Amino acid sequence: MSSFAVHVPDADLEPDPLDPSQILAGSPEVSGKVLWESADGRQVRGIWQITPGTVGDTEADELFVVVSGRATIAVEGGDTFDVGPGDACVLREGDRTVWTVHETLRKAYQITLG
């Protein structure tokens, strides 16, 4: 694979349906696109988007930057973060979170799988 650039705000994404058990309120929909994955599958880089609603999740080791939208991320037993355009966030593998998405949120991410 060669080097490349992608304009994240208007990149085409593919539907990535949530497990219904993750949806806590509303009817959020997720879409995304993997831009790069390491040969061993442990490193993943891509774009992810979620529409308004509330979802629960168990996180991977992730760094992301919000491109558009707003959400509140509550980490069980930890802090709560309000994130919006330009914010970078680091989540630890195994963190249990609740995402309350106020405006459709799009992020660019890097995940390291254990």
C-alpha positions in Angstrom: 0.0 0.0 0.0 1.3 3.5 -0.8 0.9 6.7 1.1 -2.4 8.5 0.7 -4.6 11.3 1.9 -8.4 11.3 2.6 -10.7 14.3 3.2 -12.3 12.9 6.4 -15.4 15.3 6.5 -16.9 14.0 3.3 -15.4 10.5 2.9 -17.9 7.8 1.9 -18.6 5.4 4.8 -20.3 2.0 4.9 -23.1 1.0 7.4 -21.7 -0.8 10.4 -24.8 -1.8 12.4 -24.7 -1.7 16.2 -25.5 -4.7 18.3 -29.0 -3.8 19.5 -27.9 -4.6 23.1 -25.5 -1.6 22.9 -28.3 0.9 22.2 -29.4 2.6 25.4 -31.6 5.4 24.0 -32.7 6.7 20.6 -31.9 5.0 17.4 -28.2 5.7 16.7 -26.7 4.4 13.4 -23.0 3.8 12.9 -21.0 3.8 9.7 -17.3 3.7 9.0 -14.4 2.9 6.8 -11.1 1.2 7.5 -8.3 3.1 5.8 -5.4 0.9 6.8 -4.9 -2.3 8.7 -1.6 -3.9 9.7 -0.8 -7.4 8.2 -1.3 -8.9 11.7 -4.6 -7.1 12.2 -3.5 -5.4 15.5 -3.3 -1.9 14.1 -6.4 -0.3 12.5 -6.8 3.3 11.2 -10.0 4.6 9.9 -13.1 6.9 10.0 -16.1 6.3 12.2 -19.4 8.0 12.5 -22.5 7.8 14.8 -25.8 9.6 14.7 -27.5 10.9 17.8 -28.5 8.6 20.6 -26.9 6.8 23.5 -24.8 3.6 23.3 -22.7 1.5 25.7 -19.4 0.1 24.6 -16.2 -1.7 25.8 -13.3 0.2 24.3 -10.1 -0.9 22.5 -6.8 1.0 23.0 -7.7 4.0 20.8 -6.7 7.5 19.9 -9.2 9.5 17.9 -9.8 13.1 16.8 -13.3 14.4 16.4 -13.8 16.0 13.0 -17.5 17.0 13.4 -20.3 16.6 15.9 -20.5 16.4 19.6 -20.8 13.7 22.3 -20.4 13.1 26.0 -18.3 10.0 26.8 -18.7 8.6 30.4 -16.1 6.1 31.4 -17.3 3.7 34.1 -15.5 4.4 37.3 -13.6 7.3 35.6 -14.0 10.6 34.0 -16.7 12.1 31.7 -15.5 13.9 28.5 -17.4 16.3 26.3 -15.8 16.1 22.9 -16.3 18.1 19.7 -14.5 19.2 16.5 -10.7 19.3 17.0 -10.7 17.3 20.3 -8.4 14.3 20.7 -9.3 11.5 23.0 -7.5 8.5 24.3 -9.4 5.4 25.5 -7.9 2.5 27.3 -8.6 -1.1 26.2 -11.3 -2.6 28.4 -12.9 0.8 29.5 -16.6 0.5 29.7 -18.2 3.6 28.3 -21.5 5.3 27.6 -21.6 7.6 24.6 -24.3 10.2 24.5 -24.2 11.6 21.0 -25.7 15.1 20.8 -24.9 15.8 17.1 -23.8 13.3 14.5 -20.1 12.6 15.4 -17.4 11.7 12.9 -13.9 10.8 14.0 -10.6 9.7 12.6 -9.1 6.9 14.7 -6.1 4.6 15.4 -6.8 1.4 17.3 -4.3 -1.0 18.7 -5.8 -4.5 19.5 -4.4 -6.5 22.3 
